[in-house]
Amino acid sequence: MSDPIDRLYAAVAARKGAPAGSSRTAKLLATGTTKIAQKLGEEAIEVAIDAATGNRQGVVLESCDLLYQLAVLWAHLDITPEEIWAEMSRRETMMGIAEKLPKPSPQAA
């Protein structure tokens, strides 16, 4: 497991179920999905603000925080990085790695 995201996920997942007072990660995991999702959103906004203001170093630092929060959410929901990588591979096959799948169009009423 040499990928930094895989190592991060493993470290976060190892704290799942630990007493909330044992680490900041265990405390965050104990707060539940809503709070974890809120923290993820806050980090995404901080990345966006730093990007918009041209703060390159801020984008680097906040991106690390964003990836951490994402790993916490995955661990909380029992989603493994392998599931994410499999979906990325599926999408790459369909559209290429640098493309995002289009959103389904709303059905006519």
C-alpha positions in Angstrom: 0.0 0.0 0.0 2.3 2.7 -1.2 -0.3 5.2 -2.5 -0.6 8.1 0.0 -4.4 8.1 -0.2 -4.5 4.4 0.5 -2.3 4.9 3.5 -4.4 7.9 4.7 -7.5 5.8 4.4 -6.0 2.9 6.3 -4.9 5.2 9.1 -8.4 6.8 9.3 -10.2 3.5 9.1 -8.0 2.1 11.9 -9.5 4.8 14.2 -13.1 3.9 13.4 -14.8 2.7 16.5 -12.0 4.0 18.8 -13.1 6.1 21.7 -13.9 9.6 20.6 -11.3 11.0 23.0 -8.5 8.9 21.6 -7.8 11.2 18.6 -9.3 14.0 16.5 -10.1 11.5 13.8 -11.9 9.2 16.2 -13.8 12.2 17.5 -14.8 13.3 13.9 -15.9 9.7 13.0 -18.1 9.6 16.1 -19.9 12.8 15.0 -21.9 11.1 12.2 -22.5 11.5 8.5 -24.0 15.0 8.6 -21.1 16.6 10.5 -18.5 14.7 8.5 -20.1 15.9 5.2 -20.2 19.4 6.6 -16.5 19.3 7.3 -15.8 18.0 3.8 -17.8 20.8 2.3 -16.0 23.4 4.4 -12.6 22.1 3.2 -13.8 22.2 -0.4 -14.9 25.8 0.0 -11.5 26.7 1.5 -9.7 25.1 -1.5 -12.0 27.1 -3.9 -11.4 30.4 -2.0 -7.6 29.9 -2.0 -7.7 29.1 -5.8 -9.9 32.1 -6.5 -7.6 34.4 -4.6 -4.5 33.0 -6.3 -3.1 31.4 -3.1 -1.3 28.5 -4.5 0.2 27.3 -1.2 -3.2 27.6 0.4 -4.6 25.3 -2.3 -1.9 22.8 -1.6 -2.5 22.9 2.2 -6.3 22.9 2.0 -6.2 20.1 -0.6 -4.5 17.9 1.9 -7.2 18.7 4.4 -9.9 18.0 1.8 -8.4 14.6 1.0 -8.3 13.8 4.8 -12.0 14.7 5.2 -12.8 12.6 2.1 -11.0 9.7 3.6 -13.0 10.2 6.9 -16.3 10.2 5.0 -15.3 7.0 3.0 -14.3 5.2 6.2 -17.4 6.3 8.0 -19.6 5.0 5.1 -17.5 1.8 4.7 -16.4 2.9 1.2 -13.0 1.7 0.3 -10.5 3.5 -2.0 -10.7 0.4 -4.2 -14.3 1.1 -4.9 -13.4 4.7 -5.9 -10.5 3.5 -8.1 -12.9 0.9 -9.8 -15.4 3.6 -10.6 -12.6 5.9 -12.0 -11.4 3.0 -14.2 -15.0 2.4 -15.4 -15.3 6.1 -16.3 -11.9 6.2 -18.0 -13.0 3.3 -20.2 -16.2 5.2 -21.1 -15.0 8.8 -21.5 -11.3 9.1 -20.7 -9.6 9.8 -17.4 -9.8 13.6 -17.9 -13.6 13.8 -18.5 -16.5 13.9 -16.1 -19.6 11.9 -16.8 -22.5 14.1 -17.8 -25.4 14.5 -15.4 -28.6 12.7 -16.5 -31.0 15.2 -18.0 -34.2 15.7 -16.1 -37.1 13.8 -17.6 -39.8 15.9 -19.2 -42.9 16.3 -17.1 
